[in-house]
Amino acid sequence: MRGLLLTGPTGVGKSTAQVALCKGHGFWMPRTCTTRAVEPNEPDALHFPEPDFLEAVQSGEVVLPASFGTEWYGWLKGDLDALQHDAGWAVLNVRPYTALMLQALLEGFVAVWLAVDASELSRRRVGRTAARDTDTALRSRRQAHDDEDLVYRPCFAHVCTADENLVATLLDLVP
């Protein structure tokens, strides 16, 4: 195996698991290109104003664009090339459809649905919503995207509970 593709609902713990795998277990992550504001604790995220992002997609510099909420996301072409040519273990945090597509295209990558019970997910989202999704229209749009994503859940052979043992569980998927 060459990598993990982490997916699941907003707030389930994808980013937390991704950071833990990179910091403590030798994984790397491709740089995310986005039109949303990048926070200081996101060193692997690159902000592009929307016109520049769309131009980079059209030129092929940014690949696999996807919209979530009101923002665009994608990866640098060079990072996708590295994923395809075995540049060590990688971990990606992606929407479900993207996880399934990449699993089909990238040899040795395993798509994993992260899950928690509804009450825990609700608890996790409270702090996130207060900090990030203060605009009610944006929050509603993100929720609609999350609801639409749930249709993909039965497509995943690997489902892991996003609890204190998640990183160990994910490492068990790595040969």
C-alpha positions in Angstrom: 0.0 0.0 0.0 1.2 3.5 -0.7 -1.5 5.6 0.9 -4.7 6.3 2.7 -7.7 8.3 1.4 -9.6 9.5 4.4 -13.2 10.6 4.1 -16.4 11.0 6.0 -18.6 13.8 7.3 -17.3 17.3 8.2 -16.0 17.2 11.7 -15.4 13.5 11.9 -11.6 13.9 12.4 -10.1 13.5 8.9 -7.7 16.4 9.3 -6.7 15.4 12.8 -5.9 11.9 11.7 -4.0 13.2 8.6 -1.8 15.5 10.7 -1.1 12.7 13.3 -0.1 10.3 10.5 2.2 12.9 9.0 3.8 14.1 12.2 4.3 10.8 13.9 4.4 8.1 11.2 6.2 9.3 8.1 3.3 10.0 5.9 3.2 13.1 3.6 0.2 14.9 2.2 -0.2 16.8 -1.1 -0.6 20.5 -0.8 -4.2 21.6 -1.0 -5.0 24.6 -3.2 -8.1 26.5 -2.2 -9.9 29.7 -2.6 -10.9 29.9 1.0 -8.8 31.8 3.6 -5.9 29.6 4.8 -5.3 29.5 8.5 -1.7 29.8 10.0 -1.9 26.1 11.2 -2.4 24.9 7.6 1.2 24.9 6.2 0.2 22.5 3.4 -2.6 24.7 2.2 -2.1 27.3 -0.6 -4.5 30.1 -1.0 -5.5 31.2 -4.5 -7.9 34.0 -5.3 -10.8 32.4 -7.3 -9.7 33.9 -10.7 -6.2 32.6 -10.2 -7.4 29.2 -9.0 -9.6 28.8 -12.1 -6.7 29.9 -14.4 -4.4 27.4 -12.7 -7.0 24.7 -13.3 -7.3 25.7 -17.0 -3.5 25.6 -17.4 -3.2 22.2 -15.7 -1.2 23.5 -12.7 -4.0 22.7 -10.3 -5.8 19.4 -10.8 -8.9 17.6 -9.6 -10.9 20.7 -8.7 -13.9 20.3 -6.4 -16.3 22.7 -4.9 -17.4 22.5 -1.3 -19.4 25.1 0.4 -18.6 28.2 -1.6 -15.0 27.5 -2.1 -12.8 25.6 -4.6 -10.2 22.9 -3.7 -7.6 21.1 -5.8 -4.0 19.9 -5.8 -0.9 20.9 -7.5 -0.2 18.7 -10.6 3.3 18.0 -9.3 1.9 16.5 -6.1 -0.5 14.3 -8.0 2.4 13.1 -10.1 4.3 12.2 -6.9 1.2 10.3 -5.6 1.3 8.3 -8.9 5.0 7.5 -8.8 5.5 6.2 -5.2 6.8 9.1 -3.3 6.4 7.4 0.1 3.3 6.8 2.1 0.7 9.6 1.6 -2.5 10.5 3.3 -5.2 12.6 1.7 -8.3 14.1 3.3 -11.0 14.2 0.6 -14.7 14.1 -0.1 -16.2 10.6 -0.6 -16.5 10.7 -4.4 -12.9 11.9 -4.7 -11.7 9.1 -2.4 -13.4 6.4 -4.5 -12.1 8.0 -7.7 -8.5 8.2 -6.4 -8.6 4.7 -5.1 -9.5 3.5 -8.6 -6.7 5.6 -10.2 -3.9 5.4 -7.7 -2.5 1.9 -7.2 -2.0 0.9 -3.6 -4.3 3.6 -2.1 -7.0 2.5 0.3 -10.2 4.6 0.8 -11.3 4.7 4.4 -14.7 6.1 5.7 -14.3 7.6 9.1 -17.3 7.5 11.4 -18.6 8.4 14.8 -22.0 8.2 16.3 -24.4 11.1 15.6 -24.2 12.6 19.1 -20.4 12.7 19.0 -20.4 14.2 15.5 -22.8 16.9 16.6 -20.6 17.7 19.6 -17.5 18.0 17.4 -19.3 20.3 15.0 -20.4 22.8 17.6 -17.0 24.2 18.1 -16.2 24.0 14.4 -19.4 25.8 13.4 -18.7 28.6 16.0 -15.2 29.2 14.7 -15.5 28.5 10.9 -19.1 28.5 9.7 -20.5 31.7 11.2 -22.4 32.5 8.0 -25.7 30.6 8.1 -26.0 30.3 4.3 -22.5 28.8 4.1 -23.3 26.4 7.0 -26.5 25.3 5.3 -24.6 24.7 2.0 -21.9 22.7 3.7 -24.5 20.6 5.5 -26.3 20.0 2.2 -22.9 18.8 0.7 -22.4 16.5 3.8 -25.9 15.1 3.5 -25.3 14.3 -0.2 -22.0 12.7 0.6 -23.7 10.1 2.8 -25.0 8.3 -0.2 -21.4 7.0 -0.8 -21.0 5.4 2.6 -22.0 1.9 1.4 -19.3 2.0 -1.3 -16.4 1.8 1.3 -14.9 -1.5 2.3 -13.0 0.1 5.1 -14.9 1.9 7.9 -13.0 3.1 11.0 -14.4 4.7 14.1 -12.8 8.1 14.6 -11.9 7.6 18.3 -8.7 7.7 20.4 -7.5 4.5 18.6 -8.0 5.8 15.0 -4.4 6.3 14.1 -3.5 2.8 15.3 -6.4 1.4 13.4 -5.3 3.2 10.2 -1.7 2.0 10.6 -3.1 -1.5 10.8 -4.2 -1.0 7.1 -0.6 -0.3 6.2 1.5 -3.4 5.4 
